[in-house]
Each structure stands twice: as C-alpha cells, then as structure tokens.
Amino acid sequence: MFKFSAAFVATSLLSASLMAQTARKPPAPVTPASVDHAATLAEAGHCQEALPQLKRMLGQVTDATLKRRMGTAGVRCAMTLNDAGTAVSFLAWLNREFPHDAAILYLSSHVYSDLSIRASNELLTTAPGSPQVHELNAEALETMGKWKEAAEEYRAVLAKDSNMPGIHYRLGRLLLSEENAPESNKAAAKTEFQEELKIDPNNAGAEFVLGELARQAEQWPEAIDHCSKATKLDASFADAYIALGRAYLGADKAAEAVPPLETAARLQPFNPVVHFQLATAYRRAGRKADADRAFLAYKEAADKSQQTKDEIKKQVSGGLAEQPPQTAKPQQ
C-alpha cells in the first residue's frame, strides 16, 4: 500500500485548487479596445486568431459602429476560412441589428452568391454525374431563357432518377414559359404536373398551376378542386387563394369566393389584384358596404404600387415619372 507524505498531499491539493480556479476563470470582458483589437487582426488577415475572438464577442457589443465593424470582419474571416456556418451566423446577426441597411444587404448578396458558387463547385467536383448536376445545369439554362436546353437537362435528371421530386413540375413550367408556344404545350404541361403529383402529392405548386389551367379553360369545378388543394397544402400560398376566389367567381359562387380572397388580402395587403377581386366578390354577393371598402383599398394599393414603380424608374433612368393610369372599377 502506497503512503504519501503530508507535504505531497498538501501540494497536490493546492495544485488541484489552482487548476479548478483556472478552469472557472471567466473570459476576458468585451471592451471597445478588445473589439478593436480583434477587428484589426481580422482586417490584417490574421483570421485564425481573430475569428474565435469575434465569435465570443457576438451579441455583447452595444456601439453601432463597433457592431458593424465586428460583424463585417467576422463574415469576411469566416469566408476566408471557408466556415460557411459561421459566416451565415454573422450575416444573420448583422441583418437583425441593421435591418434594410444598404451596405449590409450588399454584403449579404455577395456572400450568399459566393456560398452558392462554392457549393456548386463542390457538387461538380464530388458528384459530376449526379442528377443534381443536371438539375443545376437546367436551372442555369432557365435563367438564360434557354427553355429547350433546360428541358433536356431535366429529362436527363429523370433518366437517372425517375422519381426525383420537382422535376416534372419544372418541365411543366418550362412548357408554359416558352414564347409563342403552341396550344399543345398546355396539354403537355398538364401531363407533367399530374406526373409530379404522383411522385409528390404535396406539391402545392403543381396543384395551383393545374387549377389555373382549368380556370383559364373555364372548367370551374376542376379549377376549384385544384386551387383548394393548393391552399390546404400551403396555407401561406396567397396566389392559390386568389386563384380559388377567381374560380368561385367564374362559377357564379360569389359568397364562396369571399373567404379565400379575404385570406389572400391578409397575406398580401398591398396587392391591388387581391382587393379588386375581393371588391368584385363582395358586390356580387350583395355586400355593398364591404365592396366599397375593398374598392377603396384597391385604389390605395394601386396608387402605392404605381408610386413605387415611378420611384424605381426615377432612380434607374433619372427621368420624370409617368402619370399613373386611372384605376378601373370592379366588375359588376
């Protein structure tokens, strides 16, 4: 049996006590000087040293100038170190602290774009023959308006994985996007959306477009059925509520049109189309006071929309804004 001297035991206990105190030692307080030091390190490229300090300081700084500098330095260092999670955390914090700030929004757009490019490059490098690469190519071709080439890429996806969700939906959307498309495209698109629902019965977009196609063909029961399903699948789908209301109006069911259009108005209070359709539904349902109120909301939303367009034109061209057109009256 081992025996230890009293001096050895005392020294051991003292050492353990000191280690415990060190372990419990609180981190250094966050001061303007410490924030400046960490930001300076980051700006000088010493990101390995600076980033842990900046992460610790997140949420502990009150001065707006230091917040902006610290957050921006954190984003840039995280991107330098290819730490996407930390970069996004800093960006989310910056956007929360400085909402609608032009410089922060500009930084966000570049960082998210860079992250997208990095993820795309990794996908191309690690899985060059995957269905996702064809899907990525198709999306890029779509942005360039190359509908047929995009469709070929989507079909290549289905050749590799015939049950991949979303692809039939995108093919149907492409068919409807072609300029001067023949009428047969609508039938072909309808087939694609139906195929999509076999793979993904919860695709609210496919139900919505099928409803819109039926509404345009004045097939009211079918339009109501599809649009109603779309609203149940996605309770925030404002366009589906509008389409459902319009389908009920087309079927001369004004009273039934009111609830979905009221929901759409709550979801999109600044959309003139919503208020116009709602005013029409109220008037046809014999609710004159509600119709007048909705029509007033329509005029206000239409005027606001026109003012926004005029402001954008001024900023882009520097010219004088056009006079807004007269607002139409709701259908009787």
Phi, psi and omega in degrees: 000130183282144175239138180244143179288159178298324181294320180295315180297317181297318179295320180295317180296320179295318179297316179296322179296317180295321179295320179295319179296321180294319180295326182272359183297125182291154178296158180300140181297149178276118180236162175307323181293320181290324176295315179299320180296313181294319179294321179295319177300315181297315182293337178271001176093005180271063190288327178301322180277323188281322189299315177301323179293316180296321179296320179295329183277348184302126179087358182250004182254136182255331182289128186298319181295317179292322177303310182299315182294316181296314181296316179296318178297321179297317179299311185293322178292318179299319178294321178299321181271006179059039179256083187298319182300316180292321179300315180294323178298315178296318180297316179299318179295315179299316180292331176287320181283329182232067182297139177064017179282125186299317182294320180290320178296322178297315178299317181300316182298321181288320182293313180297323177296317180295319178297322178297316179296317180297316180295321178296317179296321179294320177299314180296327182282317188270334182219063187297334182259012185283157174302328182295329177293317176297321179295319178297317177297319180298317180297320178296318179294325177299316182297336178268002179075017180267078189296315184294318179295322178296319179299321179298320179292320178296322178292329175294326175298312182294331177294330179271327181212095186291345181251021181288122183296146173092342187284315176298322178300316181291324176297317177297320179296322178298317180300325180277347183269343183298137176288140180053037181292143177293160181299333180297339179299327181295317179295319179295320179296318179302318178298318179298317180294323177294321177296323178299317181292336174292325180277316183229090181296348182262015180280098182295327180297318179295318177298318181298312183293322175299321177295319179294320177297319178292321179296317179297331178271005181059033174264079193298311180302318179294320179297316180297318181298310182293316182293324177297318178297321180298319180291329179285328179284330180219100185291349179257010185277084185300318182298327178292322177295320178297314180298321179295317177298318180293325178293319177296320177297318179298330180271011181059040177239069186298318182299320178290335181287335187297308184303311180296326179288327175294321176297317179298322180294326176289324180285325182229072185295343182256011180269112181300324182301319181300310184293326178296313180294322179293320177299319178298315181296316179300315184295318180291334179274002178082018181256077189298316182297317178294324179296317179296319179295317180293324179292324175297318177297324177298313182297319180295317180293322179295317179296318179296319179297318180294319178299319179297317178298319180296319179296319179296318179298319180298315183291326182281314186256339183077003181272177178285143179287147176285155176289135180293142178291160178292140180285142180280160176269150180295154180294147178275000000 
